[in-house]
Amino acid sequence: MTEELSGLVAIVTGGGSGIGLATARMLTARGAAVACLDLDPSPAEPLTAVTADVTDERSLRDAVDAVAGRLGGVDVLVNNAGIGAQGTVEDNSYEEWWRVLDVNLLGIVRSTRAALPYLRASARAAIVNTCSIAATAGLPARALYSASKGAVLALTLAMAADHLDEGIRVNCVTPGTVDTPWVRRLLDAAADPDAELRALARRQPMGRLVTADEVAAAIAYLAGPLAGATTGTVLAVDGGMQGLRPRSPAPLPPPGAPDGGGGAHPPPAERRGEDLPGAVQA
């Protein structure tokens, strides 16, 4: 692993699991000193683990100040903390709407405000926000989550413009469906977890879920000096889900009928690109 982040101090919110933990480990492997902020940061040890709540401005400011004092400033902020939600526009209570927006959107506002004084003092300052494919593609039963991530995308571009003259680059990644503990919990709750997993994999043109390490690699690139000319960019890590439209296969004979090569076509539920009824949408 290269050391292109040597000498940089990075903060990762939501660094206790999933994409956040993978990102913290990758930034560390590339030479950065990394602090993980989370409600439960213990899984991030032996990295610098700091308990913080992105819905509490005082908690965040204290945590960022503590990290800057311990590690010598802040050069990179990865705004990764977030929560999910399922449902149409009328399914979620207003309390849940406020809760998700408070974490997914205002959490970025609070952590960025806390880190900006230190980022302004850095010669290689960068902010990377974790957005989602839900911001750029309409997904069923994801109204609240999509709204929160659409706001994150718009905020990323606005921040990139606002802080350009200060030398602070701001970008975001838009992952597809990532194999994280949250997605696994959704799968475990499904009537047929294996079928739901196949449906999610088929939804992405590459035919599989994205890994947390693949998202972490994209974040690490945007955070580092090799991306020095990159700001206001939305980097998709989605297996081609947003940008590709693979050709659909020719109509298939009934299940079990022989194909031209002497084999048999799979039943409809197994065909690539056809979600199963009621499939988990993440």
KAMO-V743478 format. One record per residue. SS is DSSP state (H for helix, E for strand, - for the rest). PSI is psi in degrees with one decimal (NA if undefined). Layout:
# KAMO-V743478
{{SS;PSI} {SS;PSI}}
This chain:
# KAMO-V743478
{{-;137.6} {-;167.7} {-;37.3} {-;-13.7} {-;11.1} {-;133.0} {-;-6.9} {-;148.7} {E;127.4} {E;143.2} {E;132.8} {E;114.6} {E;150.5} {-;34.7} {-;8.3} {-;-8.4} {-;171.3} {H;-136.3} {H;-39.4} {H;-46.0} {H;-41.4} {H;-39.7} {H;-44.7} {H;-42.7} {H;-37.8} {H;-40.8} {H;-39.2} {H;-43.9} {H;-25.1} {-;9.7} {-;-7.0} {-;153.6} {E;122.5} {E;136.7} {E;131.5} {E;121.6} {E;128.3} {E;161.0} {-;-36.4} {-;89.0} {H;2.8} {H;-34.5} {H;-17.8} {H;-14.0} {-;142.2} {-;11.4} {-;164.3} {E;116.2} {E;124.7} {E;128.0} {E;126.5} {-;153.2} {-;117.3} {-;-9.3} {-;-0.1} {-;107.3} {H;-41.0} {H;-42.0} {H;-43.9} {H;-44.9} {H;-42.8} {H;-41.8} {H;-45.8} {H;-43.1} {H;-40.1} {H;-42.3} {H;-45.7} {H;-39.2} {H;-36.5} {H;-40.1} {H;-8.5} {-;40.8} {-;-172.2} {-;123.3} {-;-30.9} {E;132.2} {E;121.0} {E;107.0} {E;92.8} {-;-19.5} {-;134.6} {-;161.9} {-;159.3} {-;172.1} {-;143.6} {-;147.3} {E;162.4} {-;-178.2} {-;-22.1} {-;-0.2} {-;-36.4} {-;141.3} {-;159.9} {H;-32.0} {H;-40.3} {H;-37.3} {H;-47.2} {H;-40.7} {H;-46.2} {H;-43.4} {H;-33.7} {H;-38.7} {H;-55.3} {H;-33.9} {-;-59.2} {H;-24.5} {H;-39.0} {H;-40.9} {H;-46.9} {H;-46.5} {H;-35.7} {H;-43.2} {H;-40.0} {H;-34.5} {H;-19.7} {H;-41.1} {H;-35.1} {H;-38.8} {H;-36.4} {-;-24.5} {-;-4.1} {-;142.6} {-;-11.5} {-;48.9} {-;138.8} {E;142.8} {E;132.4} {E;122.7} {E;137.7} {E;110.8} {-;-140.8} {-;154.3} {H;-24.1} {H;-16.4} {H;-20.5} {-;-6.8} {-;138.7} {-;115.3} {-;138.1} {-;143.3} {-;39.8} {E;32.0} {H;-52.5} {H;-48.8} {H;-44.0} {H;-40.6} {H;-41.7} {H;-40.5} {H;-29.2} {H;-38.0} {H;-37.3} {H;-42.4} {H;-47.4} {H;-40.2} {H;-38.8} {H;-47.3} {H;-40.2} {H;-42.1} {H;-39.2} {H;-39.6} {H;-41.7} {H;-35.4} {-;11.7} {H;-47.7} {H;-14.8} {H;-1.6} {-;19.7} {-;112.9} {E;140.7} {E;122.2} {E;173.0} {E;159.1} {E;146.2} {E;88.2} {E;151.6} {-;-149.2} {-;117.4} {E;141.3} {-;88.1} {-;167.8} {H;-35.3} {H;-46.2} {H;-38.6} {H;-35.7} {H;-38.6} {H;-42.7} {H;-41.8} {H;-27.8} {-;-8.5} {-;157.2} {-;-37.0} {-;86.4} {H;-38.7} {H;-41.7} {H;-39.1} {H;-39.6} {H;-41.9} {H;-37.8} {H;-43.2} {H;-41.2} {H;-41.1} {H;-24.8} {H;-25.1} {-;127.9} {-;-28.7} {-;-11.7} {-;19.4} {-;166.3} {-;154.2} {E;146.7} {-;155.1} {H;-36.0} {H;-32.9} {H;-39.0} {H;-42.1} {H;-38.7} {H;-38.4} {H;-41.9} {H;-44.0} {H;-39.0} {H;-49.3} {H;-27.9} {H;-18.9} {-;172.0} {H;-21.5} {H;-18.3} {H;29.1} {-;-23.1} {-;13.6} {-;115.9} {-;151.1} {-;27.6} {-;142.2} {E;109.4} {E;112.6} {E;132.5} {E;73.7} {-;18.5} {-;23.1} {-;7.2} {-;-40.1} {-;-42.9} {-;-15.7} {-;146.3} {-;78.9} {-;149.3} {-;137.6} {-;143.9} {-;158.8} {-;153.8} {-;137.6} {-;148.6} {-;172.9} {-;153.3} {-;134.5} {-;-12.3} {-;143.8} {E;144.5} {-;-176.7} {-;-21.3} {-;8.3} {-;-0.8} {-;-162.9} {E;142.8} {-;146.5} {-;158.5} {-;159.9} {H;-36.3} {H;-17.2} {H;-3.0} {-;136.7} {-;135.3} {-;-0.6} {-;106.4} {-;143.7} {-;150.0} {-;131.6} {-;15.3} {-;148.4} {-;134.1} {-;114.5} {-;NA}}
